[in-house]
Amino acid sequence: MRDLGANVAPRPERRAGSKTIKVGEVWENPVTGERSVILERPWDNPASRVTGEPTPLVGARVMGEHRHPALVEQFTVLEGALSIF
């Protein structure tokens, strides 16, 4: 499970062409092999937390070193192993 942090903005303002995140929505990145199902939205809990369950393919990677200055990422491995280099 991936906790995408407690410092996420509240419900987004609707902009032309934008859509609201839905619980159960699947986000996929075919370049990195990452896939995540949204489990919790920030405006649905008192901690303003976004939670997703990533199911990466073997060999999946993030797009290189990166930072999220406004949030904290936490990972809980439910099955298999997670290698961080």
Residue pairs with C-beta under 8 A, 6 or more apart in sequence:
1 39
1 51
1 52
1 53
1 75
1 76
1 78
2 36
2 51
2 52
2 53
2 54
2 73
2 74
2 75
3 49
3 50
3 51
3 72
3 73
3 74
4 49
4 50
4 51
4 52
4 71
4 73
5 49
5 50
5 68
5 70
5 71
5 72
5 73
6 47
6 48
6 49
6 71
6 72
7 48
7 70
7 71
7 72
8 42
8 48
8 49
8 50
8 70
8 71
9 42
10 42
10 43
10 48
11 20
11 42
11 43
12 18
12 20
14 20
21 38
21 41
21 50
22 38
23 38
23 39
23 40
23 41
23 44
24 37
24 38
25 37
25 38
26 35
26 36
26 37
26 38
27 34
27 35
27 36
27 37
27 38
27 52
28 34
28 35
28 36
29 35
31 63
32 60
32 61
32 62
32 63
33 56
33 57
33 58
33 59
33 60
33 61
34 54
34 56
34 60
34 62
35 54
35 55
35 56
35 57
36 52
36 53
36 54
36 55
37 52
37 53
37 55
38 50
38 51
38 52
39 51
39 52
39 53
40 49
40 50
40 51
41 50
42 48
42 49
42 50
53 78
75 82
